[in-house]
Amino acid sequence: MKRALIIALLAVAVLAPAALLAQDEDVSLKGLVGYVKALQRRVGEIEQRLAAIETAIAPTPTATLTPTPENRASLTIGRRMNVRRGPGTHYEIIGTADTGDTFEITGKNLSQDWWQIEYESDAAWVYAPYVTTFDDGNVEIVPTPTPTAKTTPAAEEITLNTPVEMPRAMLFAAYAWPVGTAMDEILVSFTVDNDVELGGNHGLYLIACTAFSIAGDGAYFGLQTDVSDPARGNLGKGAIFSRWYENNETAEVRLADTRVPERGWTESGDYEGNFVSVRGRYQWGAGDYTLKVAAQEADNVGQWYGLWVIDGSGKETWIGSLRFSPGARIDPVCYSTVEVYGGPPLKPANVPYWKVSVNPPTGNGIPAALVETWYPQNVESLRNALITVNGARVTFEVGLDYIAHE
């Protein structure tokens, strides 16, 4: 509109003087120039007026607000677990959550060891140490529900809180090579999913391979959370390689079949049968590891085998060596387990959560076949454990807050 009006006025500025000239030839050029300039000033005034009118009548634009994403506190489940009515194992179980499940956090309890979540459109609770949280800085403490009165404790609650004598293996996976296979080396590779400590007088022990033998002499090796030294007590995380003796050799005879690096030590005893072991500190944690037992040199008494821990970067750490019978070779059977050891008796509920995934052992480069997995059958056992098999890879989870098997 504005542009059309201006064009029309300019047309008047040109045509009107021309018409005047046609009517009165006495109009001087000077007068014509003055007329055009006056008209131009008038056009400028009209433009300004039009601009003011357009500004006055123009609609006020609605501000477009860029929505700010609301950072809601959330969590991701780190392992399969119970979802409860309240913050504690004495509350009713209302469901389960699987590894990787994500929930919105709606609150926390006073001691901040349980998170309240929205679960199937209802308020529920999960145990904080087993989850990963996001944007939880402003989560408020919320009232907790009153537990439903129980006339008698649930069987599961009794089992989790009844002390069990130590040591106890919690689950097993058995492996085997073809019958008659004899090997000079065995490797067990595994992933420790989370770091763990047990403390007190108890420890957790990943026995990477046990119930295997070297020329008929039973042996076992693995990682412990608290390796003991008869002279110095418990010394923290480390590795152990042990041999059983079938007869009654003295401790001095058994110790003659050991050797360790400067930082290592030995132990011999009879509280789990006659045995001797080499031990050493090794500060393992979450990550990938391989334990290797391999033949070394032979002497005029027998054949030496050593234990090494290999970390994810390939660095090897020698823990120690044991001497076996002359010409000893590794027999083609072993099983892996997680054991809780120490004393006094321990409640299953006090076993911390620990997850380890174990690959089939290899002997002289040949993978063993997974034969069987099972749980202890005795009544006094630590049943809050779970075995998951993915192909040939076996995952052990111990220290659950529920009974995973019957």
N, C-alpha and C positions, 0 to 999 in steps of 0.2 A: 504493500500500500504506500509506504513512504517513498519508495523509488519511483512508482508510477506518478505520484503527485509532483515530485520534483521535475520529472521529465515534461509533464504538462506545463508547469510554470516556465521552464526554459523555452518551450515552444512559443508561449506567449511573449517571452522576452525577445524572440527573433521576429515573430510574425506581426506583433502589434506595431513596432516602429516602421516595418515595411508598409503596413496599411496606412500609417500616418503620412509617409512620404508620397504614397499614391494620391492621398487626398489634398495634401498641402505641400507643394514643392518648395515653399519658402522656409520650411523647417530646416534649421541649420544642422550641420554635422555635429557641432559642439553640443547642441541641445540633445541630439540623438544619443551621444556618448553618455551625457549626464543621466538621461532617462534609463539607459541600460544598466549603469552602475547602481542607480537607485533600486532598480528591479532586482539586481543581484543581491543587494543588501536585504531586500525583502525575502528573497528565497532563502538566504542564510537564517534569517529569523524564523521562518516557517520550519526549516530543518530542525532547529533547536527546539521549537515548540513540539514538533512531532516526536522527537526523541524523548522529551519529558513525558508526553502522553503515553508513549509505548512503555516507558519504564513504570508509570503509575498503574497501568492496567495489566501488565504482564503477571501471570500467576507465579506465586512463590514456589520455587522447585522444592519437592520433598527430599530431604536429605536421605541419601542411601547409606545405611549403616552397615559396615562390614561386620558380620557376626564374629565375636571373639570366642574361639572354642573354649568350652568350659572344661578345665582339667579335673576330671573326676578321679578320685583315688580308686585304684583297682589292684587286683592281685592275680598272679598266675600260679596254679597248683604245681608243686615240684615233684610230687609223687602221689600215687593213689592213696586216698585217705577218707576218713569218715567226715560227714557234715553233721553237726550236732545242734540240738535245740539251744544250748547255752555253752559258755566258755569253760569246758571241763569234761573229762571222760565220764563223770557221773551224770551227765545230761543224756537224754535220749538221742539215739542215732536216727536221723531223718533221711539220710541218703548218703551217697558217696560222690567224690569228685576225682576225676582221673588226671593224670599228668598232662599239663598243657591247658587244662580248662581255665578260663578267665572269668572273674566275677567283679562286680562293683563293690567296693568297700563302703559300708554304711556306718561303721563304728568300731570301737575297740573296748576291751575291758580295762579295769583299773590297773592291773599289773602288766598290761600291754603285751601279753603272750598269746592272745586269741584275737582274731579279727571277726567282726560281724559282717556278713555279706548278704546280698539279695540272692536267694536260692529258690527258684521256682515260685517267684512272686511272694516269697515269705522271708522273714529274717532268720538267719542261721549263723553258725559259727564254725570256723576252721582254725586249726592250730598254727600259730604264727611261724615257728621255726621251719615249717615244711613248705613255705610259699615264698614267692618273690613279689614285692609290692612296687607300685608306681604312684608318685604324687600323693604320698600318704602323710605329708607334713601337717595337714590341717584336720586330720581325722579326730573326731571328738570321742571322749569316753561316754558310753551310753549305759543305761541301766541294764542289768542282766536279769533274765527270767529266774523265777524260783524253780529249782529242780522238782520234778514230779516225785512225790514220796514213794519210796519202795519198801515193801514189807520185807523182802529178801533181796540181796544183791544178785545181779544177773550172773550167770555162769561165766560169761566172758570176763566180767569185772573181777570175779574171784580168781580166775586163771591168771590175769594180768598182774594181780597184786599178791599172789602167793609166792614166797621165796623159793627158788630152785637151787639145788646143790650144783656147784661148779666142779669141773668144766662141763660145758654143754655145747654140742654142735647143733646148729639151728636148721640146716638144710644141706642137701648134697646133690652133686652132679657127677656121674661116673662116666669114664672114658676108657676106650680100649683101642689097641692096634691089632692087626692080624696076629693070630696065634703063632708063637714062635719068633716074633720079631724081637731082636735084641739091639739095643741102642747105646750109644756113647754120650748122647746129649738129649736133654729135654728142656723145652721152653714153654712157659705159660705167659701169654699176653693178656692184659686186662685193663679196664678203665675204672678208676676210682672216681665216682660221680661227685661225692662230697667229702670234705675233710671231716674227721670225727675224733673225739676224745671220750674216754669213759671215766677215767680218774679213779681215785680211791685205791682199792686193792684189786680192781678188776681191769680186764683188757679185752679188746676185740682182736681176733686173729683170723686173717684170710689165709687159710691153708691152701695154697695154690695146687699142691699135689701131695696126697698122702695115700696110705694103703698101697703104695708102689714099693718095689724092692729093687735092690741092686745086688745081683747074685744071691737072692734069697734073704738078704738082710733088709728088714723094713726101714723105710726112711720117709721123711716129710720135710717140706719147706714152705715158707710164706712170710707175710708181713704182720707185725704186731703193733698195737697202739702203745704198749708199755713193755719193753723187753727187760727181763730181770737179769741181774748179775748177783750170784751168791754173796759176793763180797760187798757190793755197793747198793743193793736193792734195785728197785725199778728205775730205769734210766730213760724212759720215753720211747718214742717211735724207733723201730728198727726192723731187722730181718733175722731169720733163724733157719738153720739147716740141722736136722737131727737124724740120728741113727739109733735104732733099737738093737739090743743084744738079746739073743735067745737063752744065753746061759748066765752064769753068775761071775763074770769077770769083775775084778776090783775096779774101783773108780780110776785108780792109777793106770791100769791097763787100758781102759776105755779112753782116758785123756791122752794117751800116747797116740791115738788114732785121730788127733785133731791138730790143726794149725790155723792161725788167724793173723791178720795184719796187726800192726801196733795198736790200732784203735779198738780191736775186737777182743772178745773173751770167750771162754768155754764154760760149760756146765755139764755135770754128770750127776745122775740120781737114779732113784728107783721108785719114785712116787707115781710114775705112770709106766711102770715096767722099767727094766734096766735100759738106760739110754745115755747118750752123750750128744752134745750139740755145740755148734759154733754160732756165735751171735755177734751182732754189731749194730751200732746206731745208724739209722738212715731216716732222714727227715722227709718222709713221703707225705703227700697230701692229695688233693684232687688232681687227676691227670692220668696219663697213659704210662704203663710200666710193663716190663717183661722180666720175669725171674728165669734165670738159666742155671741149670745144673749140668755140668759137663766134665768128662774125663780129663784128668791131667796126667802126670807121669806115674809110672809104676815103680815100686822099689822092691827090695827083697822080702818085704812083709805083705804087701798088697797093692791095690789100685786106688789112687787118690781121685776124688771127685770134689769140685769146687762149686760154690754158689755165688752168682753175680746178680745184682739188681741193675737193670738197664732202664734209664728214664726216656722220656719222649724225644729227647734230642739225640739219643744213641749213646750217651755216656754210660760206661760200665763201672760199677763199684763192686769190688771183691769183698765178700762178707767173711768167708773162711772156707776151709776144706776138711773133708772127712776121708779116712782110709777104710776101704772095704776089702773083701777077700781078693786074692790074686785072680786076675783075669775077669774081674766083676764087670757086668754089663747091666743096663737098665731093662727091667722086665716091662711087658707091654700093657700094663693096667695101672690106672690111678683114678682118684676122685678129688674133687675140690669141695670145700666147705667153708662156712664162717662159724667160728667157735667163740664163745664167751668163756674166759678163764679167770682164775683167781679165787678169792674168798673174801668174806663168808658167802652164804647163799644170797642170791640176788633176785629181786622181783623182775619179771619180764618187762613190766612197765618202765623200769629204770634203764633198760637197754636203749642207747641213743640210736636214732635212725641212721642207717648206713646203707648205701647202694653201691654195688660193685658189679660190673659186667665182665664176664670171663669168656675168652675165646677157647676153642678146643686146644689142648696142648699139642705141640709138634715134637716128634722124636726123630732125630736125624733128618729133619726136614719133612717128615711125613705127618700130616694131621691125624689126630686120633678121632674116632667116631664117638659121638655122644650116645651113650647106651641107655642111661636112665637118670631121672631126677626123683628125689623123694624127700620126705620129712621124717624126723625121728618118730617112732611109734610109741615110745614109752610115755607113761602118763606124766611124769615129772620132766617136762621138756619146755623149751622156750618156743611156743607156737606162734608168736607174733612175727612171723617171717613169711616171705613170699618168693616163689620161683617163677620167672617168666622166661620162656624159650622163644628166641627169634632166629629161625634157621638152626645153626649150630651154636649160636652165641647164647649164653645163659646169664640172666641177670638175677643177682641175689639182693633182696631187700630185707633188712632186719630192723628190729626196734619199731615195728608198726604200733599204732595205738588201737589195734583190733586183732582178733584172731583170724588169720588168713586161711586157715585150713583146719579140718577136724580129723 
